[in-house]
Amino acid sequence: MSSFSDFLENEILDHVFRNASYTPAATVYAAAYTVAPDDTGGGTEVSGGSYAREAVTFSAAASGAITNSGAVTFTTATANWGNVVAIGIFDAATSGNLLAWDAITSTTIDSGDTLQINAGDLDISLD
């Protein structure tokens, strides 16, 4: 993913450099967007048609990066979701805080389609 959200950047900086508490979520969730967010949030998350965020499990970090250890498979769409252009990672299944996001190759999801991110295809890194 190319961008940490402003929320996560501030939490990490305060935690590392100010010894401020930060409790990460026990589970993080992938969200699909038809309009990409930015570091402050926003964008247009898919809604309706049986859409729901999906839990993501990551492998241990190595060389400044982590990747999803299993496939992330969204529920089969029961209505057209449109062109999915970005993926975000949240600390909650609904609402919550955007942690990171990145644009993807636009993928049209119509009724009956299933959006899937294969294991090893969702990478988050620090430069």
Phi, psi and omega in degrees: 000143187272337188224128166280149176287159175302321178305308183291321177303314180294319179297316180295314180299314179296320181294313185284317189259347180238004180057031177277144180292140171218121178251110180290157178294145177293330180225140174245156189231140174273139177235145179254140183236141171264341170229123186296144172282181168231188185297341178269353182113220179073212186075183178235107177282145176304145175215155179076177176061035180071016179290138171207149173298152181239140179296145179236137174247130181250149173285171177295146179294144175210135178055036176077019182214155171229161178218158180290133184271348177220162178297146173252110184244116178282154176302143179303131181294133176256004174207166178292127177271338182095200181271112177278122187242351182203157175237136175241155175246127182241161177265013179206154179290332174222153183053230178076193183248133172291128180259317181203161180202162174200150174287149174234168172298128183306128181232119179279125178247112178257169177307131181095348179274157176234124176275127179224139173249113183294154175306135179084359182258355179247095186253139175232129183222159174247137179271000000 
